């Protein structure tokens, strides 16, 4: 019998990530699902850092998808997609409906992702900050 671990579930998401990354429609659906879940989780005060991280990843995927930011490897983008898939999935190592602990595994996946591709995420965040300061106000 297979153990239900964060790693097992995350590996399943990684296997789906390549297909989703190459399909605009599926990528858009993932973005929508992740945005909805962040809106729902926004009300939990202990999740601010998690929501901030997920929101940054959502923006990265949007910019990658529309071609405005491509200074990230495809392998790293697949990890980002896998992390977002894990985040939106109601079925993972610790089900999200378990109040108080349901998002702890999501936080662990994000911590792994940030540790693994920190430089690329930091570079994106710097780019995004510059883009926002350069654009003239409407």
Buried (B, 14 or more C-beta within 10 A) or exposed (E): EEEEEBEEBBEBBBEBBBEBBEEEEBBBEBBEBBBEBBEEBEEBEEBEEBBEBBBBBBBBBBBBBEEEBEEBEEEBBBBBBBBBBBBBBEEBBBEBEEEEEBBBBBBBBBEBBBEBBEEBBEBBEEBBEEEEEEEEEE
